[in-house]
């Protein structure tokens, strides 16, 4: 949504699990900033706020630059940004 474009995701804070979460900026229904199956595809072009992913990626790239030349073993747990390989 338009609220999503220029803002970072915010913590749930004092959200009451008995209530539907609402955007603190526009009041529309909010959702977790987790990649879901149709995010950023078709009519859902701006459904995932990628700002948090980009910030994490930049920190990861900085860490990789610091470890250049070190013997490393990287174990990835999870499916990354693309969960489509998990479909049956």
C-alpha positions in Angstrom: 0.0 0.0 0.0 1.0 3.6 -0.1 1.9 3.5 3.6 4.4 0.8 2.8 6.5 2.7 0.3 8.5 5.1 2.4 8.4 3.6 5.8 10.2 0.9 7.6 8.2 -1.9 9.2 7.4 -1.3 12.8 7.3 -3.6 15.8 4.0 -5.1 16.9 4.5 -3.5 20.3 1.3 -3.6 22.4 -0.8 -5.3 19.8 -3.8 -7.2 21.3 -4.0 -10.6 19.6 -7.8 -10.6 20.1 -8.0 -7.7 17.6 -7.2 -7.4 13.9 -3.9 -5.5 13.6 -4.2 -2.0 12.0 -1.6 0.2 10.2 -0.5 2.9 12.6 -0.4 5.4 9.7 -3.6 4.8 7.7 -5.7 2.5 9.9 -6.1 -0.2 7.3 -5.6 -3.8 8.1 -1.9 -4.5 8.8 0.0 -7.8 8.1 3.3 -9.2 9.2 6.2 -8.1 7.0 6.9 -11.7 6.0 7.1 -12.9 2.4 3.9 -14.7 1.4 3.2 -16.7 -1.7 1.9 -13.9 -4.0 3.9 -11.0 -2.7 5.2 -8.6 -5.3 3.5 -10.4 -8.1 0.6 -9.5 -10.3 -1.9 -7.3 -8.4 0.3 -7.5 -5.3 3.2 -5.5 -6.6 3.8 -3.6 -3.4 2.6 -6.1 -0.8 6.0 -6.7 0.9 8.0 -3.9 2.3 11.5 -4.8 1.2 13.2 -2.0 3.2 14.0 -4.4 6.1 15.3 -7.1 3.7 17.5 -4.5 2.0 18.9 -3.3 5.3 19.7 -6.8 6.4 21.3 -7.6 3.1 23.5 -4.5 3.4 24.7 -5.6 6.9 25.4 -9.1 5.5 27.4 -7.7 2.7 29.4 -5.5 5.1 30.1 -8.6 7.3 31.2 -10.6 4.2 33.7 -7.8 3.3 35.1 -8.0 6.9 35.6 -11.8 6.7 37.3 -11.8 3.2 40.1 -14.3 3.3 38.9 -16.1 6.4 37.9 -19.8 6.2 34.2 -19.8 6.5 31.3 -22.3 6.6 27.9 -20.6 6.1 24.8 -22.6 7.0 21.6 -21.1 5.7 18.5 -22.0 7.6 15.2 -21.1 5.9 14.3 -20.4 2.3 15.5 -16.9 1.9 13.3 -14.5 -0.1 11.8 -17.1 -2.3 9.5 -19.6 -0.7 8.1 -20.8 -4.1 10.3 -23.9 -4.0 8.3 -25.0 -0.9 5.1 -25.5 -2.9 3.9 -29.0 -3.5 
